[in-house]
């Protein structure tokens, strides 16, 4: 940082400056006015011109408003008259710099640089800085010497300065060697006699003036004037050393005023930051130096630096400061700057008796300036509030003009003193009467009053803050005080007039600000509501509660909202739990819109205009019962109009102070009502939207751009462990706040990754996902898509997860149904499909008409049954009541549509109950189901009819989960319609196949019958041939025997050939049977087929079928296998003795052969006579028949059985013990063995 050099003007200093300039350095001179800067410049110019080394440029800048150098006091600036004024315009100076610096090294003298405007001064200094270069560079070097006062410091000193010069000097006056010639010149010009004491006098004056020529001239003028007045009659030689400093100062201030010392006082007045330091310097005599740069007091000429402290520049200055800068002067300084707080602090320190101003003619100007500043401050305070205006006015009256009291009055029932400032005193009756008469007119004006009882009094009616409260102000002196000057009276009147204008403006601005504040508050209420929509506010009721609470906080005792109902028939009150009285009124508020005279609410809605009621007890449109019960008096009802100016409701308000709402309030409420109506409609839309999102069965999650949760519906909690609701950003600042998505499930994590990717890539992402839960496979489809605002900016991302598990199960069920080939397999896979769909139990009934009456017969089931009941159900042993009897069993087939039923004891039998997801369930309490099939309380089930257009096939009864959606209901409905069609097609196909089979069997029987007839015919001729042979053999001679024998042999051969030909023909005729068997193969479960065949063939026989541990599925012709076991049952019944009861035991199992093949083994055993050992193989031959105690049969039954088994690549053996019953063992290779448990 540059060091300043504090010095005095001397020949040595001038010589040093010349050396610096000649060596290429520049110089900055700082100091107060008239301290010798111009003298230095003049002497430097003379010396440099004498040397003739470099071109010299001269420029001096004037303060704004001065046109020439002569406009200033020539006597004061006489020492600078030799300076040549070249370029008062900065552009000319810059042009000169650019021209001269290109040729040689010029010297520029620039005086009073700080008189330029700041930007122009900075520009000039930048030009100078760019051209002041080091002489060692070999280029011309510009040298400058700049002078200025305080404002130059910031331009040449500090980090932001424009020109940092190493040679910066602060001039503190003239040195004695320079001061002496000036002193002698003045004494000679004023014809002071030379004496031996001149040197002593000069030394004394140098010490008293600090070497400042300006102070020397001021001292000489005052001394001559004072000495002349003192010794006017008896002239005596003047003794300058005998004139005291305080006499000089007082004489200067009294004779010439402060203008004679204007450079010092003006410099102080321009620098408010030095006033506090001046006060301390006045009090303490010295100050510590706070920085190395010159202080403002130094540059004002008040103080000089010595030994690290600031002291008065000279005793004369100290006397001037002590005499001139009083508390009133300091107060005037701060008042001139508008710092009234500090100004009044100084004014309060003045003796009250001396506060009356103007105190003299000389003080009139100062007082007028202060009062004018007070006028400006009053108008400025009016922009803040009326209290500031009142406070500034009353203090101005008390401390600036010196009045004793300022009293404010308010008229309610009578005039009451509101507040008194200054000396409290009573107002005379005459004055009070004058105020009462003039001020109640309501005009804000000055009252023309004459002095009363020796008082100087001013009074005025001031602006009212409320229409019913007239106000007045009185400014007065104490009783007995002499009236002030006319100037004071005039200044007081002007001050009061400005006060009235400012106060009225302040009151109006307060009203305007209050209205604006009310409007802002109302707008903020609506803004807060809009900001909370979807988070803390999700319906119209919450919107109204927030608005009502805010209005009550704003000064209304009661707020009641009413809305038009959705049918637009009534206007109804909206309850508010926060206000019990308003809630009670709301419960009684329901008025027909058609009758607008019924109450004020429908009237306001019909006319869409506000209604202000001063007294509700007598108004024709108010309900007097409600008014009396609630204590309603003054009130207003304002319509709520939407953006189309259509009413949606009203708002009823009552002020907390019981006053009638003003027109401005009504206007603001009407505006608020329009904004609030839009918010109410938006909240209604939000409510509808959220209700729709909450009702969606699919999870919905909305995240903002920082992936913070904003909304989640209830299904989303399955994948994201958060609460289902809107989430506000401000939730993150609450202590109990949890992370938005803590540890989501696997699907949730993947969905979050897709959401982030959607935001980054601005794209729509759809993914199919699989996961396991509770040992079950689930499938979902996730969708993530960005959400944009009206600016098309991305503001959020939507995550939608759709559970397609049920749809996948539907396709799996369809795949199972697709594999069915006959009625039994269709029935089996139907229930398997229902288990796959997730139902916990299900039952399949087939429709039958055994005795001419239609009824449902059990066929298949799963779940909710013990093993015994399940076998009975699967065996068809359970029948529902006939169709002709009452009950719900046949409602579904009768109405030809699926029906949902439930059992709830809290509902009436037969009533329709709607489930949470929209299914209509009929309540059934008295069900006529067979034992074991009764429903429990809380059960819900569905009957799906299996019915074609022409007949009833059956029905499926399924358990219905609580969360069963209607769309799943429709899927199962379509599946059941498909199953119905398949059953009908399979039955038709089986009927056609049975007809074909019967034709084949009939053809086979006819062929066998013809063959047997031909065989018997030919065999019947055998005895005749035999007898013929014997007769010929006996009658013919021996020689002819061979010939005859040959003839017989030929006939036997012919017979044998005929029999072989018949057998071949029979075989050819039976070939289609095997082809039919091969052409109708399907997957068949073995045990149920055997059980069904035997129960059909032996209805009254004890049959025991032992099932294998796991179901065995065989690729076979179900019809032919059914005939196999039917034939075995027929054989057992034919050979059985009627004296005992036939019993049949069947065991089905699966074994593995040595080659690793799987074989199904069926052991069929009865308790008949059995098969003898010698016939165990012959019974399988064609035409072999041996029935004990009966005529022979055709001998083809067991032969047919073996052929069918062989057609399935199996074998058949009889292994029973003779006399203990027959036992047939059938071995059938398994094309595919299915060992699996039934899935849900």
Secondary structure, DSSP 8 states (H G I E B T S, - for coil): ---EEEEEE-HHHHHHHHHHHHTT--EEEE--TTSSHHHHHHHHHHHHHHHT-S-EEEEE---TT--SGGGS-TTTTGGGTTS----SSHHHHHHHHHHHTTTS--EEEEE-GGGS-HHHHHHHHHHHHHH---GGGSS---EEEEEESHHHHHHHSSTT-S---S-EEEEEEE-HHHHHHHHHHHHHHTT----TTHHHHHHHHHHHHTT-HHHHHHHHHHHHHHHHHHTSSS-----GGGS-HHHHHHHHHHHT-GGGGHHHHHHHHT-GGGHHHHHHHHHHSEEE---SS--HHHHTTSEEEETTEEEES-HHHHHHHHHH--HHHHHHHHHHTT-HHHHHHHHHTS-GGG--S--SHHHHHHHHHHHHHHHHHHHHHHTT-HHHHHHHHHHIIIIIS--SEEEEEEESSSEEEEEEEES-----HHHHHHHHHHHTT---EEE----BTTB-EEEEEE--SSTT-EEEEEEE--TT-----HHHHHHHHHHHHHHHHHHHHHHHHHHHHHHHHHHHHHHHHHHHHHHHBTTTB-SHHHHHHHHHHHHHHTTEEEEEEEEE-TTSSEEEE---TT-HHHHHHHHT-EEETT-TTS-HHHHHHHHTS-EEES-TTT-TTS-HHHHHHHT--SEEEEEEE-TTS-EEEEEEEEETT-----HHHHHHHHHHHHHHHHHHHHHHHHHHHHHHHHH-SSEEEEEETT--EEEE-GGGGGTS-S-SEE--GGGGGSTT---TTTT--HHHHHHHHHHHHHHHHT--EEEEEEEEETTEEEEEEEEEEEEE-TT--EEEEEEEEEE-HHHHHHHHHHHHHHH--SHHHHHHHHHHHHHHTT-S-EEEEEEE-TTSS-EEEEEEEESSS-HHHHHHHHTT--B---TTS-SSTTHHHHHTS-EEEE--TTS-TT-EEE-TTS-EEEE-SS----TT----TT-EEEEEEEE-SS-EEEEEEEE--TT--HHHHHHHHHHHHHHHHHHHHHHHHHHHHHHHHHHHHHHHHHHHHHHHHHHHHHHHTHHHHHHHHHHHHHHS-GGGHHHHHHHHHHHHHHHHHHHHHHHHHHHHHHHHHHHHHHHT-EEEEHHHHHHHHHHHH-TTSEEEEE--SS--EEEE-HHHHHHHHHHHHHHHHHHS-TTS--EEEEEEEEEE-TTS-EEEEEEEEESS----GGGTTGGGSTT----TTS----S-HHHHHHHHHHHTT-EEEE---TTS--EEEEEEE-SS--------
